[in-house]
Structure formats: C-alpha cells, structure tokens
Amino acid sequence: MESEFKIVGEYIELIQLLKALGIAETGGHAKHIVEGGEVSRNGEIEYRKRAKLIPGDLIQIDDIIVLMT
C-alpha cells in the first residue's frame, strides 16, 4: 500500500510518524518497531527513533510505503 503524508513544518520525527499513521499505538510501541529494524528510510534501515523525516523521504514498514510531502 502506497500513500503520502503531508509534513506540517520542516520535519516530523520517525516515532511521531508511526503514531500518526496508526502503525504504532504508543510511543513505546513505535520505539520497539524502529529498534527492531522494521523501518526503511530511502532504502536503508533506519534505527534512529527521532530521525527527522523531510519532504521527499520514502518510508517503508512491511508492505506500507509512505512518501513524505
């Protein structure tokens, strides 16, 4: 499934995105997902929970693909 996410401001932190998309129920759950190496950013595994996502970034979690706009 592919979708777009509109960033309000300069960036959104990765764990905030996971919560906003409903992929993670809580901040702790979001951290667990990231630490488990389940998130790819622009084709590379992203382990930084507070990575600043900017427009143009492509995030993938399993079969979910999200383009930051």
Rosetta blueprint (number, residue, H / E / L):
1 M L
2 E E
3 S E
4 E E
5 F E
6 K L
7 I L
8 V L
9 G L
10 E L
11 Y L
12 I E
13 E E
14 L H
15 I H
16 Q H
17 L H
18 L H
19 K H
20 A H
21 L L
22 G L
23 I L
24 A L
25 E L
26 T L
27 G H
28 G H
29 H H
30 A H
31 K H
32 H H
33 I H
34 V H
35 E H
36 G L
37 G L
38 E L
39 V E
40 S E
41 R E
42 N L
43 G L
44 E E
45 I E
46 E L
47 Y L
48 R L
49 K L
50 R L
51 A L
52 K E
53 L E
54 I L
55 P L
56 G L
57 D L
58 L E
59 I E
60 Q E
61 I E
62 D L
63 D L
64 I E
65 I E
66 V E
67 L E
68 M E
69 T L
